[in-house]
Amino acid sequence: MTPSQLDVTFAALADPTRRAILARLMAGEASVTELAEPFAMTQPSISKHLKVLEGAGLISRGRDKQRRPCRLEAKPLEEANEWLEGYRRFWENRFQALDALLTELQAEPAKTRRPKRGEH
């Protein structure tokens, strides 16, 4: 994923309404009217959110007679997840190193530990 594609994906995901729309679309395709139902927004406002999601490649719109159902397109999310995975591995390695150090310190006999200031 190129940095600009990643930017577009994360910009689209930055809005809670758009994240809620994507969460709804995980259950299956839906019309604009169906997507607008849970929100206190006009249909044109929801349409603006849908255009952002569509521009980011996160949704696509089909044609079914008079309906234009929206469906989730997971590819950009998969690519964003792959990018985030590197950071998850980084932090996992850090936590494993910390766990190893804590285990080592706990196993060390109390006599070999240096006393803290004020301890005798």
BAFITI-775956 format. One record per residue (C-alpha): x, y, z. Coordinates in steps of 0.25 Angstrom, whole numbers, padded with zeros to 4 digits, always signed. Layout:
<atoms>
XYZ ...
</atoms>
This chain:
<atoms>
+0000+0000+0000 +0006+0013-0004 +0006+0024+0007 -0004+0033+0000 -0014+0021-0001 -0011+0018+0014 -0014+0033+0017 -0027+0032+0010 -0031+0020+0017 -0028+0025+0031 -0034+0039+0027 -0047+0031+0024 -0046+0023+0037 -0044+0035+0045 -0059+0038+0046 -0068+0030+0056 -0080+0031+0046 -0072+0025+0035 -0066+0014+0044 -0081+0011+0049 -0085+0010+0034 -0074+0000+0031 -0078-0008+0044 -0092-0009+0038 -0087-0013+0025 -0079-0025+0031 -0093-0031+0033 -0096-0030+0018 -0100-0020+0007 -0109-0008+0010 -0116+0003+0003 -0113+0018+0007 -0127+0019+0014 -0123+0006+0022 -0110+0012+0026 -0116+0026+0030 -0126+0020+0039 -0118+0019+0052 -0112+0033+0050 -0118+0047+0053 -0114+0051+0039 -0120+0054+0026 -0118+0045+0014 -0109+0055+0007 -0100+0055+0019 -0099+0040+0019 -0097+0041+0004 -0085+0050+0007 -0079+0040+0017 -0081+0029+0006 -0074+0037-0004 -0062+0038+0005 -0062+0023+0008 -0064+0020-0007 -0053+0029-0011 -0044+0021-0001 -0048+0008-0007 -0054+0003+0006 -0068+0002+0000 -0074-0001-0014 -0088+0002-0019 -0096-0008-0028 -0108-0006-0036 -0121-0014-0033 -0132-0008-0040 -0135+0005-0033 -0126+0002-0021 -0111+0004-0021 -0107-0005-0010 -0094-0002-0003 -0084-0013+0001 -0071-0014+0009 -0058-0015+0001 -0048-0021+0011 -0035-0019+0003 -0031-0006+0008 -0034-0010+0022 -0025-0022+0020 -0014-0014+0015 -0015-0004+0027 -0015-0016+0036 -0002-0021+0029 +0004-0007+0032 +0000-0007+0046 +0004-0022+0048 +0019-0017+0048 +0016-0008+0060 +0009-0019+0067 +0021-0028+0065 +0030-0017+0070 +0022-0015+0083 +0021-0030+0085 +0036-0032+0084 +0037-0020+0094 +0027-0027+0104 +0034-0040+0103 +0048-0034+0106 +0041-0027+0118 +0035-0040+0123 +0048-0047+0122 +0055-0036+0130 +0044-0037+0141 +0045-0052+0141 +0060-0051+0143 +0059-0040+0154 +0049-0049+0161 +0058-0061+0161 +0070-0054+0166 +0072-0057+0181 +0069-0045+0190 +0083-0045+0196 +0089-0042+0182 +0081-0030+0180 +0087-0017+0183 +0079-0010+0195 +0071+0003+0191 +0075+0016+0198 +0070+0016+0212 +0070+0001+0212 +0079-0007+0221 
</atoms>
